[in-house]
């Protein structure tokens, strides 16, 4: 399913994997984020941090009449205030969606799947 934007010149369709890449890129730019986590923790291996090519496995995009809702699954660095890191992720994701794609998110839900010591390579 794609998000469709009507313009005077026609329709613009933005695929969910494009939205997931923009969301994942924005989320991982926030200080305190170790990486993206898979939404399927048991199937995809809980300890795996997703690379750029697989951000769509850590983002869920839903569209309804009210707008677009995004779920972001992340791993946060140990010792940081998790609520503040999550709020920064929400702000960054909303800003990126609006500035890069012209999409206003109805909600950005952040799900913390794990905590890791910053610099931990396990």
Buried (B, 14 or more C-beta within 10 A) or exposed (E): EBBEEEEEEEEEEBEBEBBBBBBBBBBBEBEBBBBBBBBEBEEBEEEBBBEEEBBBBBBBBBBEEEEBBBBBBBBBBBEBEBEEBBBBBBEBBBEBBEEBBEBEBEEBBBEBBBEBEEEEEE
